Amino acid sequence: MLMPWVKAFHIVFVASWFAGLFYLPRIFVNLAMETDRAATTRLLLMARKLYRFMTMLSVPAILLGLWLWLGYGIGKGPGNGWMHAKLALVVLLVGYHHACGAMLKKFENGRNTRSHVWYRWFNELPVVVLVAVSILVVVKPF
């Protein structure tokens, strides 16, 4: 009876975490283009607050996912290669999250060397991961 609740909240926290992963690099695009000091300060404040909040959202998303996998056995056993692929993508996503934190520190220290175009491309990675994870979970191709 508890499993549907765990699934529901896992989906809510994953969707919320992804919202941050989509938006933070868009702030980086704006920071990379900005020349006005006041605007840069405002964008850095927004980025800092968003990074902290999305970090808090990632924790229950991951813990609830582990609960579904280890506690309820979702994706365990033969014929569940999709789960291994999904877990690899989750690890990639956690790395992306931490890379965003490192980039934020560079912006805060005035050491960004990347262009707004680079950040536009960087911003597309979570979209690709979300599509791949959704297909793996729903279709279970292998």
LUMTI-486500 format. One line per 8 residues: number of its first residue (from 0); their letters; for each residue x, y, z of C-alpha. Coordinates in nm, 2 decimals, m for minus. Layout:
NUM = A = X/Y/Z | ... $
END
This chain:
0 = MLMPWVKA = 0.00/0.00/0.00 | 0.29/0.24/0.06 | 0.46/0.18/m0.27 | 0.23/0.40/m0.48 | 0.30/0.69/m0.24 | 0.68/0.63/m0.26 | 0.65/0.63/m0.64 | 0.44/0.94/m0.65 $
8 = FHIVFVAS = 0.68/1.14/m0.42 | 0.98/1.00/m0.62 | 0.83/1.15/m0.93 | 0.75/1.48/m0.77 | 1.10/1.52/m0.63 | 1.27/1.41/m0.96 | 1.05/1.65/m1.16 | 1.14/1.93/m0.91 $
16 = WFAGLFYL = 1.51/1.85/m0.92 | 1.50/1.85/m1.30 | 1.33/2.20/m1.30 | 1.65/2.33/m1.12 | 1.88/2.14/m1.36 | 1.70/2.30/m1.65 | 1.70/2.65/m1.51 | 2.04/2.69/m1.34 $
24 = PRIFVNLA = 2.24/2.66/m1.67 | 2.00/2.92/m1.82 | 2.11/3.15/m1.55 | 2.47/3.07/m1.64 | 2.39/3.17/m2.00 | 2.28/3.51/m1.88 | 2.58/3.54/m1.64 | 2.82/3.47/m1.93 $
32 = METDRAAT = 2.66/3.75/m2.13 | 2.61/4.00/m1.85 | 2.83/4.31/m1.82 | 2.63/4.51/m1.57 | 2.76/4.46/m1.21 | 2.41/4.49/m1.05 | 2.26/4.24/m1.28 | 2.55/4.00/m1.23 $
40 = TRLLLMAR = 2.50/4.03/m0.85 | 2.13/3.96/m0.88 | 2.19/3.66/m1.11 | 2.45/3.51/m0.88 | 2.21/3.54/m0.59 | 1.94/3.36/m0.79 | 2.19/3.09/m0.89 | 2.31/3.04/m0.54 $
48 = KLYRFMTM = 1.96/3.00/m0.40 | 1.85/2.77/m0.68 | 2.16/2.55/m0.64 | 2.09/2.51/m0.27 | 1.72/2.43/m0.32 | 1.78/2.18/m0.61 | 2.04/2.01/m0.39 | 1.78/1.97/m0.12 $
56 = LSVPAILL = 1.54/1.83/m0.38 | 1.79/1.58/m0.52 | 1.83/1.40/m0.18 | 1.47/1.28/m0.14 | 1.45/1.20/m0.52 | 1.75/0.97/m0.49 | 1.65/0.82/m0.15 | 1.30/0.74/m0.27 $
64 = GLWLWLGY = 1.44/0.59/m0.59 | 1.67/0.37/m0.38 | 1.38/0.27/m0.17 | 1.18/0.16/m0.48 | 1.48/m0.03/m0.61 | 1.62/m0.19/m0.30 | 1.31/m0.19/m0.08 | 1.05/m0.30/m0.33 $
72 = GIGKGPGN = 1.28/m0.47/m0.58 | 1.18/m0.26/m0.88 | 1.43/m0.33/m1.15 | 1.59/m0.63/m0.98 | 1.65/m0.97/m1.13 | 1.70/m1.10/m1.48 | 1.57/m0.89/m1.77 | 1.61/m0.56/m1.59 $
80 = GWMHAKLA = 1.91/m0.42/m1.78 | 1.71/m0.10/m1.82 | 1.76/m0.03/m1.45 | 2.14/m0.06/m1.48 | 2.12/0.19/m1.77 | 1.89/0.42/m1.56 | 2.12/0.41/m1.26 | 2.42/0.50/m1.48 $
88 = LVVLLVGY = 2.22/0.80/m1.61 | 2.13/0.90/m1.25 | 2.51/0.89/m1.16 | 2.57/1.11/m1.47 | 2.30/1.35/m1.35 | 2.45/1.37/m1.00 | 2.78/1.45/m1.17 | 2.61/1.72/m1.38 $
96 = HHACGAML = 2.46/1.86/m1.07 | 2.80/1.89/m0.90 | 2.95/2.03/m1.22 | 2.69/2.31/m1.20 | 2.80/2.38/m0.84 | 3.17/2.41/m0.96 | 3.06/2.64/m1.24 | 2.87/2.85/m1.00 $
104 = KKFENGRN = 3.18/2.89/m0.78 | 3.38/3.00/m1.09 | 3.12/3.27/m1.17 | 3.12/3.38/m0.80 | 3.50/3.41/m0.81 | 3.50/3.59/m1.15 | 3.69/3.30/m1.32 | 3.44/3.19/m1.58 $
112 = TRSHVWYR = 3.61/3.13/m1.92 | 3.32/2.98/m2.11 | 3.08/3.15/m2.35 | 2.71/3.18/m2.33 | 2.69/2.95/m2.64 | 2.88/2.68/m2.44 | 2.63/2.71/m2.16 | 2.34/2.69/m2.41 $
120 = WFNELPVV = 2.47/2.35/m2.52 | 2.55/2.24/m2.17 | 2.19/2.32/m2.08 | 2.06/2.05/m2.32 | 2.22/1.75/m2.13 | 1.95/1.71/m1.87 | 1.68/1.71/m2.14 | 1.86/1.42/m2.31 $
128 = VLVAVSIL = 1.89/1.24/m1.98 | 1.53/1.29/m1.89 | 1.42/1.15/m2.23 | 1.65/0.85/m2.20 | 1.54/0.78/m1.84 | 1.17/0.81/m1.93 | 1.21/0.57/m2.22 | 1.40/0.32/m2.00 $
136 = VVVKPF = 1.15/0.33/m1.72 | 0.83/0.31/m1.93 | 0.94/0.10/m2.23 | 1.20/m0.12/m2.04 | 1.37/m0.20/m2.38 | 1.61/m0.45/m2.22 $
END
